């Protein structure tokens, strides 16, 4: 049985050792996420070096995703306590005064936010548990009313679901982190709090001005404004991450499953890989067994034909990161095979003329009951397009470039091989042997030429 859905694992204090990374890779991880919200520079660089070492030792491509913090906004500190009690209906002020706050006010050290807020806008703190409504604004302060919740903490992040913040998608910290990350040649950069396609264009220009190394950009969808501009964002980015945590705070949580399903289908139509993230196996942070709901959530990502699921706290601070990956891998493997054996009609993407070629490849393989599709691919484009048609057999991508093979780690059902000899000889028999395909028919794609061959 094959695992078609890829696993993206976040590294943290409990998983950032060579031994654990090796075990996680063997258990089913295809991509490792480095979160630049925590630690910077050489500390993160050592993790990237370890991943590259493990990849060479296991002789398997492993991708690196650098996840930038983005314009994460936080309130200031309080004077005498870490938190204060509030009452519904009371007035509360956010201002630019750096003096420690109290139960009636606190510093909001973000002039761009103060300038962007308007009367009627909501301010959400504590993951949405505390809600305030802006009553009026002044040049250096916001006067708001408590609508829901009764506690406020120092340095808490906040969400502004009604507000478009006129700010750069890369903070000064992000720029410094990205400058360093580029020197380590990551495979992907994940951009946080994207609001429009212009944000992706800005990051791409920033990267291209500093390196010729091909770094792909993943847009994290976690704001209503990103959902509203999703068609343009998908077109501008190289991949999408559905960051359901912040998204469920900034939008009605009951809408998130439908939004996720729509984004997955759109990504398939536009040939972009998509990651489903946040709290997939949250019970494994401090436990050994997932809940039945979590099992269904992971399996549903497979049934929706997402490219990858992702772990967060499960593998950063969880008690057993390897167990979390083993658990996710088992669920996905069974769900992937079940989805192939019992496909639903709605999982087939509507016909898009631009995708007729890749549809032909997938259809040819399906109608001839091929054991695999073998693609000799220089840049990953052909393989990605075929993957997005979701054929019901493995796609073996033979590459002559490690970066291309790493990029294909994110594509559903793709098993990349970086082998210059096999690539140069265009030897599908050797490719099949490396991958372990049994004798039978395969569909071979070479520079756009499609053929059915018996091995």
SULGIHU-V766837 format. One record per backbone hydrogen bond with DSSP energy under -0.5 kcal/mol. CO is the residue of the C=O (numbers start at 1). NH is the residue of the N-H. Records with the same first field share a line. If there is no record, write none. Layout:
# SULGIHU-V766837
CO=NH, NH
This chain:
# SULGIHU-V766837
2=4
4=413
6=309
7=9, 30, 31
8=311
9=33
12=15, 16
15=17
17=21
18=22
19=23
20=24
21=25
22=26
23=27
24=28, 29
25=28
30=63
31=9
32=65
33=11, 35
34=36, 67
35=38
40=43, 44
41=44, 45
42=46
43=47
44=48
45=49
46=50
47=51
48=52
49=53
50=54
51=55
52=56
53=57
54=58
55=59, 60
63=32
64=66, 187, 188
65=34, 67
66=68, 190
67=36
70=72
71=73
73=158
76=155
77=101
82=154
84=152
87=90
90=146
92=144
93=106
94=142
95=108
101=79
102=105
104=93
105=102
106=95
107=76, 109
108=110
110=113, 114
111=115
112=116
113=117
118=121
121=134
123=132
124=159
125=130
126=129
129=131
130=125
131=147, 148
132=123
133=145
134=120
136=143
138=141
140=96
141=138
142=94, 144
143=135, 136
144=92
145=133
146=89
148=131
150=86
152=84
153=156
156=75
157=126
159=124
160=163
163=165
164=166
165=167
169=171
171=175
172=176
173=177
174=178
175=179
176=180
177=181
178=182
179=183
180=183, 184
181=184, 186
182=185
187=216
188=66
189=191, 218
190=68, 192
191=220
196=199, 200
197=201
198=202
199=203
200=204
201=205
202=206
203=207
204=208
205=209
207=210, 211
213=215
214=216
216=189
217=219, 238, 239
218=191, 220
219=221, 241
220=194, 222
221=243
223=226, 227
224=228
225=229
227=230
229=233
230=234
231=235
232=236
233=237
238=273
239=219
240=275
241=221, 243
242=244, 277
243=247
244=248
245=249
246=249, 250
247=251
252=255, 256
253=256
255=259
256=260
257=261
258=262
259=263
260=264
261=265
262=266
263=267
264=268
265=269
266=270
267=272
268=271
273=240
274=307, 308
275=242, 277
276=310
277=244
279=282
281=284
282=285
283=286, 287
284=320
285=319
291=295
292=296
293=297
294=298
295=299
296=300
297=301
298=302
299=303
300=304
301=306
302=305
307=6
308=276
309=8
311=10
312=315, 316
313=317, 318
315=12
316=14
320=324
321=325
322=326
323=327
324=328
325=329
326=330
327=331
328=332
329=333
330=334
331=335
332=336
333=337
334=338
335=339
336=340
337=341
338=342
340=343
344=347
345=348
347=349
352=355
353=356
355=359
356=360
357=361
358=362
359=363
360=364
361=365
362=366
363=367
364=368
365=370
366=369
371=394
372=443
373=375, 396
374=445
375=377, 398
376=447
380=384
381=385
382=386
383=387
384=388
386=389, 391
387=390
394=373, 396
395=397, 415
396=375, 398
397=399, 417
398=377
399=419
401=405
402=406
403=407
404=408
406=409
407=410
408=411
411=414
413=395
414=416
415=397
417=399, 419
419=423
420=424
421=425
422=426, 427
426=428
427=431
428=432
429=433
430=434
431=435
432=436, 437
440=455
441=371, 372
442=444, 453
443=374
444=451
445=376
446=449
449=446
451=444, 453
453=442
